[in-house]
Amino acid sequence: MKALWLVAISILLLSGCDEQPPQLHKWAADYHNEFTGGDNYQFVMTNPPEGQRALVTFLADYFQQHPLEPIEYGAIIYRESSDTPINGDVPKAGMFDQTMRGKAKVTVDINEYVIASVSRLDDIGKKGGVRIFFSSDYRETCQELKYNAVDIVPGQPLPATCN
């Protein structure tokens, strides 16, 4: 009986060790943003952190080490799924994904997997800074975060978030 308890406790302890840290994987193809006229990077995030604060901390560290190039406007970050694999091969749209009017879709719609959008702040005098717009589960406003976006500026403390 004691051996059974030891096995059960060992399984519980080891199951918590399998959690992998979040990682960003950049897709080779960039996305042309019709609204801004610029090109965006596209990333897929594996093991996204829980809560806005954890996501902001991760993205601030990542973009401090890997700044967006000056010619790029920003980045779109997707949650990993069968439609958004880390290698960037978005599945082709099938017959049932097509609309009755308009041009045919080439790939499936992946907007539901967007976690956040990131844009450069160089244009408004915050050199090296980025603005993070939250989407999906991270989209939340509160007294500390009224506009669902935060500005990350090098050398300044991270802004307040809702959680």
Steps between C-alpha positions, in 0.01 A plus 500: 500500500786738584659424164177593323493835682864565409426428135194729503691785666792456259265520201340818637838663561642402162190608308569862601853476359381455141391861457706668236571875499332714234683529169449713190555353155523750213336403175711549191225683310396846615145627499423817306269719709244663270409757767849633574657419165796342681623148543459311826691210640293199591583288803351187650527463878529161662393468863366856540528632856188555708384857554588838356792566735676176408444565128630858526808385691575230243446729198699787657796267554468349154477827307780654703725215386348484147394853403263548210700614200452864399338408170231295675187643653429236759408140571199278535526221755288186467438215742634170368230276353443263211422809288803695627791257519840625609648434156265753340327270256144626542258237367347573162135603493264230382180522303290552814723791613413702187250783485224515240619842382843652471836348424584151617682456830841341469547408869269449796404799718735511802377821667347305789851395609637854541638554852640849451617754246819696549592829333813712511491829691793671325260723307372665820841560660530186714814359334521121523158474663206284403125517561322173576131468412338205675265255326299187588544381861737789577253769391386670818464855622500622858581815693875446452464415130224702336583447132599131474854597398829568677815686395832334574786751494862393567630630832152556645308270734237273349154661500209377714277224368167355613645175632 
